Amino acid sequence: MSRRDERIRPPRPTWSKWLVAGGGVVLLVIVLVAVFVVVPAISLAGRTCADGVEKRGDNAECTGLTDGGYVFAPDLASVEQRIRAENDSVAASGKPFVTIAVFLPMTLTENDILSPEWVRHQLEGAYIAQHRANTTQSWGSLPLVRLLLANPGSHLNQWEPVVNALLGLPGTDRLVAVTGIGLSLETAHAAIQRLSDHRIPVVASHLAADEFSEIPGFLRVSPTSSTYGMAAASYVKPTAHTATIVQDDNAADLYPKTLATAFTRRFADADHRITGRTERYDSSLPGVENTFLQMMPNICGDQPDVVYFAGRENDLTAFVTQLAQRPCLDRHLTVLTGDLAQTGPPGPEMRRGLESNVTVLAPGLAHPQAWTSEPNAFNKAAVASFQERDCTDCFEALFPKERLDDGVAILAHDAVLTVVWAIRQIPRAVPAQVTAQDVLQAKNRLHDTLAVPGASGMISFDDRGDPVNKAVPILRVRLGDTPEFVQLSAPLS
């Protein structure tokens, strides 16, 4: 029998079991929605900088695509606004257009290879080419040009999602080519290769390493690093008979090795020789300044007429600085290097090196003084994009405080112009139907009489997409000013 205080409890109704089970299912659904929908949505919102632009990488850089509506850095605001306005004008015109993507690191990090000024000049040059192509008859009239800014972040580390975004653009955007790039890094090589695999042509504005020429559909308007090395050797051979090589061995940087090889091949002969062993350093490791200092006794012992520095410009500064500590201060030393895009007068440390009986010379990317010293070497319409009497939309009028003597804006202009020249030279092409594949076909004609009339000179491409024997300016670094134009030098002269 039951105790008195026990209660007889009726069995729970069957429907309550279903209620409990249903509640569990609802709870499970809520959890799953939270895990797979809400949390990712919150995470995406936290990563989103703008439509098409997301925070990526260790530095949470805003990388991706924009038509100029999202500003990647404050000092790019003015030129991006101009690009956005030009794009809006193209859209409102109702005329056939194509899209050219400018693929550049536009968010820089500490100790970056590039400078904010370099990035800004790239966009300014690209804009000038876009605007002049859309508003003048210098290079034909249709299709119009829309620019899309593609930022893969510092060192192009976020190239993959940005390239994927370019490849995923709808057909109505009519992407016909990619320009820019700017760095001879493995990340750049991988990005260009991916675009090539999808038959998107790439026209690099400033890219020197020869290895890129092996990629189908690739062109460059800047000279190769081989061209820079040969031009430097051609310039110095009449007065120098011995040279010592200083070379960066950074495995991720393709540029220095090609510089050193090209200079050596062009310089060394029966009357000219390389003295001593190559002095090597690795820019990817710390202590570069100490390594340069330790080179000084050997450099003095070799007694070279010139030192050829096969490395990046930021390391050149540290090397020249250490020359003030060399034992042979009484011996004048000429330092030659690859392309020079110095953004201003040298700082106090580099000045001390220059003041220690040192001259620094280098090929430049392009230089406006060449337009007046060798006017027959340049196309008047292309030069007019930068300077002409009473102009209101040339570079000098729109960007009066910016410099041209680093050559960056000039080459960025020529990269976009190359695509325009290709799409408007296609015989019997319907402007509304031009594709990236048409540009790939047309690029094979861009030589000799159909050479691109660039502001950096006539650009005649070989089968590898490299400019043929392009003349480059030789520059001299000055103590209190930007580099001085010396002369034009052809690599095979």
QUIQUI-V393562 format. One record per residue. N is the residue number from 0. RES is the residue in three letters. PHI is phi in degrees with one decimal (999 if undefined). Layout:
# QUIQUI-V393562
<<N | RES | PHI> <N | RES | PHI>>
This chain:
# QUIQUI-V393562
<<0 | MET | 999> <1 | SER | -84.2> <2 | ARG | -66.1> <3 | ARG | -63.8> <4 | ASP | -82.9> <5 | GLU | -74.0> <6 | ARG | -112.1> <7 | ILE | -81.9> <8 | ARG | -99.4> <9 | PRO | -70.3> <10 | PRO | -61.8> <11 | ARG | -68.7> <12 | PRO | -65.6> <13 | THR | -59.6> <14 | TRP | -63.0> <15 | SER | -69.0> <16 | LYS | -62.8> <17 | TRP | -66.9> <18 | LEU | -63.5> <19 | VAL | -63.1> <20 | ALA | -61.8> <21 | GLY | -63.8> <22 | GLY | -62.0> <23 | GLY | -64.1> <24 | VAL | -63.8> <25 | VAL | -60.4> <26 | LEU | -62.0> <27 | LEU | -62.5> <28 | VAL | -61.8> <29 | ILE | -61.4> <30 | VAL | -63.2> <31 | LEU | -63.7> <32 | VAL | -61.6> <33 | ALA | -62.9> <34 | VAL | -72.5> <35 | PHE | -100.4> <36 | VAL | -121.9> <37 | VAL | -67.1> <38 | VAL | -62.1> <39 | PRO | -60.3> <40 | ALA | -64.4> <41 | ILE | -64.6> <42 | SER | -62.8> <43 | LEU | -63.6> <44 | ALA | -60.8> <45 | GLY | -70.7> <46 | ARG | -90.0> <47 | THR | -76.2> <48 | CYS | -95.4> <49 | ALA | -170.5> <50 | ASP | -60.4> <51 | GLY | 86.6> <52 | VAL | -128.1> <53 | GLU | -130.0> <54 | LYS | -76.8> <55 | ARG | -142.0> <56 | GLY | 81.9> <57 | ASP | -62.7> <58 | ASN | -96.6> <59 | ALA | 49.0> <60 | GLU | -75.6> <61 | CYS | -79.9> <62 | THR | -117.3> <63 | GLY | 140.0> <64 | LEU | -115.8> <65 | THR | -151.6> <66 | ASP | -91.2> <67 | GLY | 111.0> <68 | GLY | -71.3> <69 | TYR | -103.9> <70 | VAL | -97.4> <71 | PHE | -74.0> <72 | ALA | -151.7> <73 | PRO | -54.5> <74 | ASP | -77.3> <75 | LEU | -97.9> <76 | ALA | -58.7> <77 | SER | -63.2> <78 | VAL | -71.7> <79 | GLU | -65.2> <80 | GLN | -63.5> <81 | ARG | -66.5> <82 | ILE | -64.0> <83 | ARG | -60.9> <84 | ALA | -64.7> <85 | GLU | -66.3> <86 | ASN | -62.3> <87 | ASP | -63.6> <88 | SER | -64.1> <89 | VAL | -62.1> <90 | ALA | -62.5> <91 | ALA | -75.3> <92 | SER | -70.2> <93 | GLY | 75.0> <94 | LYS | -89.7> <95 | PRO | -59.8> <96 | PHE | -143.1> <97 | VAL | -128.4> <98 | THR | -111.0> <99 | ILE | -116.6> <100 | ALA | -91.3> <101 | VAL | -102.8> <102 | PHE | -102.8> <103 | LEU | -146.3> <104 | PRO | -67.1> <105 | MET | -113.7> <106 | THR | -121.3> <107 | LEU | -103.6> <108 | THR | -117.6> <109 | GLU | -59.6> <110 | ASN | 61.8> <111 | ASP | -70.0> <112 | ILE | -66.3> <113 | LEU | -94.7> <114 | SER | -115.5> <115 | PRO | -57.7> <116 | GLU | -64.2> <117 | TRP | -59.1> <118 | VAL | -64.0> <119 | ARG | -60.9> <120 | HIS | -64.3> <121 | GLN | -59.4> <122 | LEU | -68.9> <123 | GLU | -64.5> <124 | GLY | -65.0> <125 | ALA | -63.4> <126 | TYR | -63.8> <127 | ILE | -58.0> <128 | ALA | -64.5> <129 | GLN | -60.4> <130 | HIS | -64.5> <131 | ARG | -67.4> <132 | ALA | -65.2> <133 | ASN | -83.9> <134 | THR | -120.6> <135 | THR | -126.2> <136 | GLN | -103.4> <137 | SER | -58.8> <138 | TRP | -126.3> <139 | GLY | 92.0> <140 | SER | -130.7> <141 | LEU | -132.9> <142 | PRO | -74.0> <143 | LEU | -72.3> <144 | VAL | -119.0> <145 | ARG | -109.4> <146 | LEU | -101.7> <147 | LEU | -120.7> <148 | LEU | -91.5> <149 | ALA | -118.8> <150 | ASN | -106.6> <151 | PRO | -90.7> <152 | GLY | 81.9> <153 | SER | -54.2> <154 | HIS | 57.7> <155 | LEU | 57.0> <156 | ASN | -67.0> <157 | GLN | -103.3> <158 | TRP | -63.1> <159 | GLU | -64.8> <160 | PRO | -64.9> <161 | VAL | -73.8> <162 | VAL | -63.4> <163 | ASN | -60.2> <164 | ALA | -65.3> <165 | LEU | -63.6> <166 | LEU | -67.4> <167 | GLY | -90.7> <168 | LEU | -62.8> <169 | PRO | -66.6> <170 | GLY | -59.8> <171 | THR | -66.4> <172 | ASP | -74.5> <173 | ARG | 54.3> <174 | LEU | -68.1> <175 | VAL | -113.9> <176 | ALA | -169.5> <177 | VAL | -122.7> <178 | THR | -120.2> <179 | GLY | 100.3> <180 | ILE | 73.6> <181 | GLY | 90.5> <182 | LEU | -135.7> <183 | SER | -84.9> <184 | LEU | -113.5> <185 | GLU | -61.1> <186 | THR | -64.4> <187 | ALA | -65.6> <188 | HIS | -61.9> <189 | ALA | -65.0> <190 | ALA | -65.2> <191 | ILE | -65.9> <192 | GLN | -62.1> <193 | ARG | -63.3> <194 | LEU | -63.4> <195 | SER | -61.9> <196 | ASP | -59.4> <197 | HIS | -102.4> <198 | ARG | 60.0> <199 | ILE | -107.3> <200 | PRO | -69.2> <201 | VAL | -123.9> <202 | VAL | -117.6> <203 | ALA | -77.1> <204 | SER | -82.0> <205 | HIS | -146.7> <206 | LEU | -154.5> <207 | ALA | -107.3> <208 | ALA | -58.5> <209 | ASP | -65.9> <210 | GLU | -58.5> <211 | PHE | -69.1> <212 | SER | -66.5> <213 | GLU | -78.6> <214 | ILE | -87.5> <215 | PRO | -60.6> <216 | GLY | 82.4> <217 | PHE | -99.9> <218 | LEU | -133.3> <219 | ARG | -141.1> <220 | VAL | -93.9> <221 | SER | -82.8> <222 | PRO | -61.7> <223 | THR | -74.6> <224 | SER | -63.7> <225 | SER | -62.3> <226 | THR | -61.5> <227 | TYR | -60.7> <228 | GLY | -62.8> <229 | MET | -69.3> <230 | ALA | -64.0> <231 | ALA | -63.8> <232 | ALA | -65.2> <233 | SER | -61.8> <234 | TYR | -67.3> <235 | VAL | -90.8> <236 | LYS | -58.7> <237 | PRO | -62.2> <238 | THR | -118.5> <239 | ALA | -123.9> <240 | HIS | -121.2> <241 | THR | -133.3> <242 | ALA | -145.5> <243 | THR | -114.4> <244 | ILE | -100.5> <245 | VAL | -114.9> <246 | GLN | -133.0> <247 | ASP | -79.7> <248 | ASP | -104.9> <249 | ASN | -59.1> <250 | ALA | -63.7> <251 | ALA | -84.3> <252 | ASP | -111.4> <253 | LEU | -82.4> <254 | TYR | -70.5> <255 | PRO | -62.5> <256 | LYS | -60.5> <257 | THR | -65.4> <258 | LEU | -56.1> <259 | ALA | -62.6> <260 | THR | -63.5> <261 | ALA | -66.3> <262 | PHE | -61.6> <263 | THR | -61.8> <264 | ARG | -63.1> <265 | ARG | -79.5> <266 | PHE | -84.1> <267 | ALA | -74.2> <268 | ASP | -158.5> <269 | ALA | -62.8> <270 | ASP | -106.2> <271 | HIS | -135.7> <272 | ARG | -141.8> <273 | ILE | -89.5> <274 | THR | -102.0> <275 | GLY | 69.3> <276 | ARG | -80.8> <277 | THR | -63.8> <278 | GLU | -86.8> <279 | ARG | -108.1> <280 | TYR | -145.1> <281 | ASP | -125.7> <282 | SER | -68.8> <283 | SER | -83.3> <284 | LEU | -109.0> <285 | PRO | -73.1> <286 | GLY | 82.2> <287 | VAL | -61.5> <288 | GLU | -60.9> <289 | ASN | -63.9> <290 | THR | -62.4> <291 | PHE | -61.1> <292 | LEU | -60.8> <293 | GLN | -70.8> <294 | MET | -75.9> <295 | MET | -57.1> <296 | PRO | -59.8> <297 | ASN | -67.8> <298 | ILE | -61.8> <299 | CYS | -65.3> <300 | GLY | -65.1> <301 | ASP | -72.3> <302 | GLN | 51.3> <303 | PRO | -77.8> <304 | ASP | -73.0> <305 | VAL | -138.6> <306 | VAL | -110.2> <307 | TYR | -97.3> <308 | PHE | -96.2> <309 | ALA | -95.2> <310 | GLY | -164.2> <311 | ARG | -77.9> <312 | GLU | -64.9> <313 | ASN | -66.4> <314 | ASP | -76.7> <315 | LEU | -57.9> <316 | THR | -58.2> <317 | ALA | -65.9> <318 | PHE | -66.2> <319 | VAL | -62.5> <320 | THR | -58.1> <321 | GLN | -71.0> <322 | LEU | -62.9> <323 | ALA | -66.5> <324 | GLN | -101.9> <325 | ARG | -72.9> <326 | PRO | -67.9> <327 | CYS | -99.7> <328 | LEU | -64.6> <329 | ASP | -76.5> <330 | ARG | -97.3> <331 | HIS | -66.7> <332 | LEU | -129.9> <333 | THR | -104.2> <334 | VAL | -108.9> <335 | LEU | -111.6> <336 | THR | -147.1> <337 | GLY | -75.4> <338 | ASP | -64.8> <339 | LEU | -115.3> <340 | ALA | -125.8> <341 | GLN | -56.1> <342 | THR | -90.5> <343 | GLY | 180.0> <344 | PRO | -60.4> <345 | PRO | -63.1> <346 | GLY | -74.4> <347 | PRO | -60.4> <348 | GLU | -69.0> <349 | MET | -66.0> <350 | ARG | -60.9> <351 | ARG | -61.3> <352 | GLY | -66.2> <353 | LEU | -63.5> <354 | GLU | -74.2> <355 | SER | -95.8> <356 | ASN | 68.6> <357 | VAL | -127.0> <358 | THR | -118.5> <359 | VAL | -115.1> <360 | LEU | -124.5> <361 | ALA | -163.9> <362 | PRO | -65.4> <363 | GLY | -102.3> <364 | LEU | -73.2> <365 | ALA | -169.9> <366 | HIS | -150.8> <367 | PRO | -65.5> <368 | GLN | -66.6> <369 | ALA | -63.7> <370 | TRP | -63.8> <371 | THR | -94.4> <372 | SER | -77.1> <373 | GLU | -135.2> <374 | PRO | -61.5> <375 | ASN | -72.1> <376 | ALA | -87.8> <377 | PHE | -131.0> <378 | ASN | -80.1> <379 | LYS | -64.2> <380 | ALA | -66.4> <381 | ALA | -68.2> <382 | VAL | -64.5> <383 | ALA | -62.5> <384 | SER | -62.3> <385 | PHE | -109.3> <386 | GLN | -154.2> <387 | GLU | -158.9> <388 | ARG | -62.3> <389 | ASP | 58.9> <390 | CYS | -74.1> <391 | THR | -115.6> <392 | ASP | -130.2> <393 | CYS | -85.3> <394 | PHE | -56.3> <395 | GLU | -63.7> <396 | ALA | -78.6> <397 | LEU | -82.6> <398 | PHE | -128.9> <399 | PRO | -64.1> <400 | LYS | -95.3> <401 | GLU | -94.5> <402 | ARG | -100.8> <403 | LEU | -112.3> <404 | ASP | -75.1> <405 | ASP | -83.6> <406 | GLY | 78.7> <407 | VAL | -68.0> <408 | ALA | -64.0> <409 | ILE | -63.7> <410 | LEU | -70.7> <411 | ALA | -63.0> <412 | HIS | -58.9> <413 | ASP | -68.1> <414 | ALA | -65.8> <415 | VAL | -67.0> <416 | LEU | -59.2> <417 | THR | -59.6> <418 | VAL | -66.1> <419 | VAL | -60.4> <420 | TRP | -60.5> <421 | ALA | -67.2> <422 | ILE | -72.4> <423 | ARG | -95.0> <424 | GLN | -102.3> <425 | ILE | -67.9> <426 | PRO | -65.9> <427 | ARG | 59.7> <428 | ALA | -77.6> <429 | VAL | -85.4> <430 | PRO | -52.3> <431 | ALA | -77.4> <432 | GLN | -121.3> <433 | VAL | -67.4> <434 | THR | -125.5> <435 | ALA | -60.6> <436 | GLN | -65.9> <437 | ASP | -65.1> <438 | VAL | -65.7> <439 | LEU | -59.6> <440 | GLN | -70.1> <441 | ALA | -69.4> <442 | LYS | -61.0> <443 | ASN | -71.6> <444 | ARG | -99.5> <445 | LEU | -83.5> <446 | HIS | -154.7> <447 | ASP | 53.7> <448 | THR | -68.1> <449 | LEU | -105.2> <450 | ALA | -59.5> <451 | VAL | -73.4> <452 | PRO | -81.0> <453 | GLY | -76.2> <454 | ALA | -71.8> <455 | SER | -90.5> <456 | GLY | 123.4> <457 | MET | -66.2> <458 | ILE | -114.8> <459 | SER | -109.6> <460 | PHE | -88.0> <461 | ASP | -89.3> <462 | ASP | -65.2> <463 | ARG | -92.0> <464 | GLY | 86.6> <465 | ASP | -99.7> <466 | PRO | -63.9> <467 | VAL | -86.7> <468 | ASN | 46.6> <469 | LYS | -72.1> <470 | ALA | -70.0> <471 | VAL | -128.3> <472 | PRO | -76.1> <473 | ILE | -95.7> <474 | LEU | -117.6> <475 | ARG | -117.6> <476 | VAL | -72.1> <477 | ARG | -111.0> <478 | LEU | -65.2> <479 | GLY | -117.4> <480 | ASP | -154.2> <481 | THR | -71.7> <482 | PRO | -56.9> <483 | GLU | -93.6> <484 | PHE | -70.5> <485 | VAL | -105.8> <486 | GLN | -170.8> <487 | LEU | -84.7> <488 | SER | -134.7> <489 | ALA | -87.9> <490 | PRO | -63.2> <491 | LEU | -108.4> <492 | SER | -74.0>>
